[in-house]
Amino acid sequence: MTEHLETPGVYVILARDEAGGIGRGGNLPWQGQFPEDLHFFRRRTMQTTRPRSKNVLVMGHRTISTLPPPMHRCPKRCVVAMDRDGTFQVPPGVDVETIFLCGGAASLRAYMSRCERGEAPWPDGLILTTIPGVWDCDVHVSDEMLGVGTQYVETDSSQKNGIVVRHYTFKSLF
Ligand SMILES: NC(=O)c1ccc[n+]([C@@H]2O[C@H](COP(=O)([O-])OP(=O)(O)OC[C@H]3O[C@@H](n4cnc5c(N)ncnc54)[C@H](OP(=O)(O)O)[C@@H]3O)[C@@H](O)[C@H]2O)c1
């Protein structure tokens, strides 16, 4: 899988099954079955270029409620909740490097709606992992919702053990 550092900015990072499913019953239905995806997420979201800087992981309230405690204690990342209206607050005093919008669907939808209304900056890119198979999810994120093909173009992809990671870049950056 591609391991280069993204330019600091705002990125959506999400794992979807082949039908766009991201979760079921408040969790990942493929939990424990694709450890390389979790390792990839961990590496990507922990990379920083400055020793004291942090990446901000923005998540919806439902997603945060399922996080294991170590995620909250990690020195290179801080977790921030996205509110119903698609806004979030970065804690004061944090030297922020990259902001990762991590889902779930409701929070991403709220944020992308703000972008469409010109109230928030479009994410610089999307990092989308495809998990093999269809996992009977009850929460989905479509390409259309993310603006794949309209706002974002694919700029890189890699594959390992059947898991495909695609990188998309915001069109106006070209
Ligand atoms: N595959 C992946 O990469 C990935 C990533 C993240 C999450 N997920 C999965 O996605 C699912 C969760 O996504 P989701 O779309 O259901 O929810 P979510 O985006 O995680 O959370 C949004 C929900 O939180 C509640 N909320 C918003 N603001 C709030 C506030 N101020 N106080 C209290 N509650 C507030 C609202 O629910 P109400 O309006 O109902 O209160 C809102 O719809 C889970 O299955 C999770 O495992 C998957």
The ligand as an SDF file (V2000), in Angstrom:
LIG
                    3D

 48 52  0  0  0  0  0  0  0  0999 V2000
  -15.6000    1.7830    7.8180 N   0  0  0  0  0  0  0  0  0  0  0  0
  -15.1820    2.9390    8.2950 C   0  0  0  0  0  0  0  0  0  0  0  0
  -14.1480    3.4770    7.8590 O   0  0  0  0  0  0  0  0  0  0  0  0
  -15.9900    3.6140    9.3560 C   0  0  0  0  0  0  0  0  0  0  0  0
  -15.5650    4.8390    9.8910 C   0  0  0  0  0  0  0  0  0  0  0  0
  -16.3460    5.4500   10.8680 C   0  0  0  0  0  0  0  0  0  0  0  0
  -17.5230    4.8410   11.2890 C   0  0  0  0  0  0  0  0  0  0  0  0
  -17.8890    3.6580   10.7600 N   0  0  0  0  0  0  0  0  0  0  0  0
  -19.1580    3.0270   11.1580 C   0  0  0  0  0  0  0  0  0  0  0  0
  -20.2090    3.9370   10.8760 O   0  0  0  0  0  0  0  0  0  0  0  0
  -21.2620    3.7210   11.8240 C   0  0  0  0  0  0  0  0  0  0  0  0
  -21.5950    5.0260   12.5220 C   0  0  0  0  0  0  0  0  0  0  0  0
  -21.9280    6.0050   11.5690 O   0  0  0  0  0  0  0  0  0  0  0  0
  -23.2400    6.8950   11.6840 P   0  0  0  0  0  0  0  0  0  0  0  0
  -23.4380    7.5440   10.3660 O   0  0  0  0  0  0  0  0  0  0  0  0
  -24.3460    6.0430   12.2130 O   0  0  0  0  0  0  0  0  0  0  0  0
  -22.9150    7.9320   12.8570 O   0  0  0  0  0  0  0  0  0  0  0  0
  -21.7080    8.9660   13.0950 P   0  0  0  0  0  0  0  0  0  0  0  0
  -21.4690    9.7830   11.8730 O   0  0  0  0  0  0  0  0  0  0  0  0
  -20.5690    8.2600   13.7210 O   0  0  0  0  0  0  0  0  0  0  0  0
  -22.3540    9.8870   14.2270 O   0  0  0  0  0  0  0  0  0  0  0  0
  -23.3490   10.8330   13.8490 C   0  0  0  0  0  0  0  0  0  0  0  0
  -24.4960   10.7490   14.8050 C   0  0  0  0  0  0  0  0  0  0  0  0
  -24.1300   11.1240   16.1140 O   0  0  0  0  0  0  0  0  0  0  0  0
  -25.2250   11.7380   16.7360 C   0  0  0  0  0  0  0  0  0  0  0  0
  -24.8590   13.1050   17.1090 N   0  0  0  0  0  0  0  0  0  0  0  0
  -24.4790   14.1350   16.3490 C   0  0  0  0  0  0  0  0  0  0  0  0
  -24.2080   15.2330   17.0400 N   0  0  0  0  0  0  0  0  0  0  0  0
  -24.4410   14.8760   18.3190 C   0  0  0  0  0  0  0  0  0  0  0  0
  -24.3350   15.5760   19.5100 C   0  0  0  0  0  0  0  0  0  0  0  0
  -23.9490   16.8600   19.5540 N   0  0  0  0  0  0  0  0  0  0  0  0
  -24.6300   14.9110   20.6480 N   0  0  0  0  0  0  0  0  0  0  0  0
  -25.0160   13.6240   20.6040 C   0  0  0  0  0  0  0  0  0  0  0  0
  -25.1420   12.9050   19.4830 N   0  0  0  0  0  0  0  0  0  0  0  0
  -24.8510   13.5290   18.3600 C   0  0  0  0  0  0  0  0  0  0  0  0
  -26.3280   11.8450   15.7260 C   0  0  0  0  0  0  0  0  0  0  0  0
  -27.2050   10.7540   15.9090 O   0  0  0  0  0  0  0  0  0  0  0  0
  -28.7200   11.0070   16.3650 P   0  0  0  0  0  0  0  0  0  0  0  0
  -29.2300   12.1400   15.5410 O   0  0  0  0  0  0  0  0  0  0  0  0
  -29.4130    9.7040   16.1160 O   0  0  0  0  0  0  0  0  0  0  0  0
  -28.6200   11.3310   17.8180 O   0  0  0  0  0  0  0  0  0  0  0  0
  -25.5860   11.7150   14.4230 C   0  0  0  0  0  0  0  0  0  0  0  0
  -26.3930   11.1990   13.4120 O   0  0  0  0  0  0  0  0  0  0  0  0
  -20.7590    2.6570   12.7800 C   0  0  0  0  0  0  0  0  0  0  0  0
  -21.2250    1.3930   12.3470 O   0  0  0  0  0  0  0  0  0  0  0  0
  -19.2620    2.7240   12.6360 C   0  0  0  0  0  0  0  0  0  0  0  0
  -18.6020    1.5160   12.9650 O   0  0  0  0  0  0  0  0  0  0  0  0
  -17.1530    3.0450    9.8120 C   0  0  0  0  0  0  0  0  0  0  0  0
  1  2  1  0
  2  3  2  0
  2  4  1  0
  4  5  1  0
  4 48  2  0
  5  6  2  0
  6  7  1  0
  7  8  2  0
  8  9  1  0
  8 48  1  0
  9 10  1  0
  9 46  1  0
 10 11  1  0
 11 12  1  0
 11 44  1  0
 12 13  1  0
 13 14  1  0
 14 15  2  0
 14 16  1  0
 14 17  1  0
 17 18  1  0
 18 19  2  0
 18 20  1  0
 18 21  1  0
 21 22  1  0
 22 23  1  0
 23 24  1  0
 23 42  1  0
 24 25  1  0
 25 26  1  0
 25 36  1  0
 26 27  1  0
 26 35  1  0
 27 28  2  0
 28 29  1  0
 29 30  1  0
 29 35  2  0
 30 31  1  0
 30 32  2  0
 32 33  1  0
 33 34  2  0
 34 35  1  0
 36 37  1  0
 36 42  1  0
 37 38  1  0
 38 39  2  0
 38 40  1  0
 38 41  1  0
 42 43  1  0
 44 45  1  0
 44 46  1  0
 46 47  1  0
M  CHG  2   8   1  16  -1
M  END
$$$$
